[in-house]
């Protein structure tokens, strides 16, 4: 039966689902939140509501509904933030390598968003996103969305303060993972920098600037090719870490404080 309480509950489901799809990579590709994404958000919200939705039992006033909606948006954005951090790990590794290669100024402009991304970072991002789709990582995110409705039902006003601390911890771990992800190539570039410094001292007649740029680009590309086989295990660890972080985030927003299995 279509009642005001049922419509309000579905609206809260739509708020959490829409915030997730609007912010998470893969789903949020594009310049505006329209068209197929509106249909996808509405369909997912309807599916989630049909599976776990229970109409609100309290009288919903405009101010109360607004407060509940803000909670749902915060939860959806927090879940999208986890996946965004995973993408930032790959981007950070590419930024570090591109900086050492001397290609930090060479950027590619996304015609949809207008954002400029360094070429090396773009390569690593594409590899990450292709691997993410290959292992059905988007299914993991949607399952986490479904679990969040079961373990943190809509219609609550309480938002656990531990979620903010958890997001902060995720950010620190992401920086560490990004540096680790690009470490093999970075070590090679560090050794090259030391070698060029020694040559500049021993043979001052050498044009260090011209020679170093050529060597950096050539050696970096060779190192990226040589260390390409270790990208797959590194990406799998990142995808596993994403699932762990999503589970930890859902546990942190459970209103009962019970850690779900």
C-alpha positions in Angstrom: 0.0 0.0 0.0 1.4 3.4 -1.0 1.4 5.6 2.1 3.2 8.7 3.1 5.5 6.7 5.3 6.4 4.4 2.5 7.2 7.2 0.1 9.3 8.9 2.8 11.2 5.7 3.4 11.8 5.2 -0.3 13.1 8.8 -0.5 15.7 8.0 2.1 16.8 4.9 0.2 17.1 7.0 -2.9 19.2 9.6 -1.0 21.8 7.0 0.1 21.9 5.3 -3.3 22.0 8.5 -5.3 24.9 9.9 -3.2 26.9 6.7 -3.7 26.3 6.6 -7.5 26.9 10.3 -7.9 30.3 10.2 -6.1 31.8 6.7 -6.7 34.2 6.2 -9.7 32.8 4.2 -12.6 29.2 5.1 -11.7 29.8 8.9 -11.6 31.5 9.2 -15.0 30.1 12.2 -16.8 29.5 15.9 -16.3 26.1 15.8 -14.6 23.9 13.4 -12.7 21.2 12.7 -15.3 19.9 10.3 -17.7 20.9 6.7 -17.2 22.3 7.4 -13.7 19.0 8.7 -12.5 17.3 5.6 -13.8 20.1 3.4 -12.2 19.8 5.2 -8.9 16.0 4.9 -8.9 16.0 1.2 -9.9 18.6 0.3 -7.3 16.8 2.2 -4.6 13.5 0.5 -5.5 15.3 -2.9 -5.4 16.9 -2.2 -2.1 13.6 -0.9 -0.7 11.8 -4.0 -1.9 14.3 -6.3 -0.2 14.8 -4.6 3.2 12.5 -1.5 3.3 10.1 -1.0 6.2 7.9 2.1 6.2 8.8 4.6 8.9 6.8 4.3 12.1 7.2 7.9 13.3 5.5 11.0 12.0 7.8 12.6 9.5 7.9 16.3 9.5 9.9 18.3 6.9 12.7 19.1 9.3 12.9 15.5 10.5 13.0 14.2 7.0 15.7 16.7 6.1 17.9 15.5 9.0 17.3 11.9 8.1 18.2 12.6 4.4 21.4 14.3 5.4 22.4 11.1 7.3 21.7 9.0 4.3 23.7 11.3 2.0 26.6 11.2 4.5 26.6 7.4 4.5 26.5 7.2 0.7 29.3 9.7 0.3 31.4 7.8 2.9 31.0 4.6 0.9 31.9 6.3 -2.3 35.0 7.8 -0.6 36.4 4.4 0.0 36.4 3.5 -3.7 37.7 7.0 -4.6 40.6 6.4 -2.2 41.5 3.2 -4.1 41.6 5.2 -7.4 43.7 7.9 -5.7 46.3 5.2 -4.8 46.8 4.5 -8.5 46.8 8.2 -9.3 49.3 9.0 -6.6 51.7 6.3 -7.8 51.4 7.8 -11.4 51.9 11.3 -10.1 55.1 10.3 -8.3 56.5 8.4 -11.3 55.5 11.2 -13.7 57.2 13.8 -11.5 60.5 11.8 -11.5 60.2 11.3 -15.3 59.9 15.0 -15.9 56.4 14.6 -17.4 54.5 16.3 -14.7 53.6 19.1 -17.1 52.3 16.7 -19.8 48.6 16.3 -19.0 45.6 14.9 -20.7 42.3 16.8 -20.5 39.1 14.8 -19.9 36.6 16.2 -22.5 33.7 15.3 -20.2 34.9 16.8 -16.9 37.5 19.2 -18.1 40.0 18.0 -15.5 43.6 17.7 -16.5 45.4 14.5 -15.4 49.1 13.7 -15.9 49.7 11.1 -18.6 51.4 8.5 -16.3 48.6 8.9 -13.7 46.0 8.4 -16.4 47.7 5.1 -17.4 47.6 3.8 -13.9 44.0 4.9 -13.4 42.9 3.1 -16.5 44.7 0.0 -15.4 43.0 0.2 -12.0 39.5 0.8 -13.4 39.8 -2.0 -16.0 41.0 -4.4 -13.3 38.2 -3.2 -11.0 35.6 -4.1 -13.7 37.4 -7.4 -14.6 37.0 -8.7 -11.0 33.4 -7.4 -10.7 34.4 -4.8 -8.1 31.3 -2.8 -8.8 29.3 -5.8 -7.5 31.3 -5.6 -4.3 30.2 -2.0 -3.9 26.6 -2.7 -4.6 26.6 -5.6 -2.1 28.1 -3.3 0.5 25.2 -0.8 -0.3 22.7 -3.6 0.3 24.4 -4.6 3.6 24.4 -1.0 4.7 20.6 -0.9 4.5 20.3 -4.1 6.5 22.8 -3.1 9.2 22.2 0.7 9.3 18.5 1.1 8.5 17.1 4.3 7.3 15.0 6.5 9.6 17.7 7.0 12.2 19.2 10.3 13.1 22.3 9.0 14.9 25.5 8.9 12.9 28.4 7.3 14.7 31.4 9.6 15.3 33.7 6.7 14.7 33.0 6.9 11.0 34.9 10.1 10.7 37.9 8.7 12.5 37.7 5.6 10.2 37.7 7.8 7.1 40.7 9.6 8.3 42.5 6.3 9.0 41.6 5.2 5.4 43.2 8.4 4.0 46.5 7.8 5.8 46.5 4.2 4.7 45.8 5.3 1.1 48.9 7.6 1.1 51.0 4.7 2.3 49.6 2.3 -0.3 50.2 4.9 -3.1 53.8 5.3 -2.2 54.3 1.5 -2.0 52.5 1.0 -5.3 55.0 3.2 -7.2 58.0 2.2 -5.1 59.7 -0.2 -7.6 60.0 2.5 -10.3 60.7 5.2 -7.8 63.7 3.2 -6.5 65.1 3.0 -10.0 64.6 6.7 -10.5 66.4 7.4 -7.2 69.4 5.4 -8.3 69.4 7.2 -11.6 69.4 10.6 -9.8 72.4 9.5 -7.8 74.2 8.3 -10.9 73.6 11.6 -12.7 74.8 13.5 -9.7 78.0 11.5 -9.6 78.5 12.0 -13.4 78.0 15.8 -13.0 80.7 15.9 -10.4 83.2 13.6 -12.2 82.6 14.9 -15.8 81.5 18.5 -15.6 81.6 18.9 -19.4 78.5 16.7 -19.8 75.2 18.6 -20.3 73.4 17.1 -17.4 70.0 18.6 -18.0 69.7 17.4 -21.5 71.1 13.9 -20.8 69.1 13.4 -17.6 65.7 14.2 -19.2 66.3 11.6 -21.9 67.6 9.0 -19.5 64.7 9.6 -17.0 62.0 9.1 -19.6 63.7 6.0 -21.2 64.6 4.3 -18.0 61.2 5.0 -16.4 59.4 3.5 -19.4 61.7 0.4 -19.3 61.1 0.1 -15.5 57.3 0.4 -15.9 57.5 -2.4 -18.5 59.8 -4.6 -16.4 57.7 -4.2 -13.3 54.4 -4.6 -15.1 54.0 -8.3 -14.0 53.8 -7.2 -10.3 51.0 -4.7 -11.0 48.4 -7.5 -11.0 49.2 -8.8 -7.4 49.4 -5.2 -6.2 46.0 -4.4 -7.7 44.5 -7.5 -6.1 45.7 -6.4 -2.7 44.1 -3.0 -3.4 40.8 -4.6 -4.3 40.9 -6.8 -1.2 41.7 -3.7 0.9 38.7 -2.0 -0.6 36.4 -4.8 0.5 37.9 -4.7 4.0 37.5 -1.0 4.3 33.8 -1.1 3.1 33.1 -3.8 5.7 34.8 -1.7 8.4 32.8 1.4 7.4 29.5 -0.5 7.5 30.4 -1.8 11.0 31.2 1.7 12.1 27.7 3.0 11.2 25.7 0.2 12.8 23.5 2.0 15.3 23.4 -1.0 17.6 27.2 -1.0 17.9 27.3 -4.7 17.1 30.1 -5.7 14.8 28.6 -7.6 11.9 30.2 -10.6 10.4 
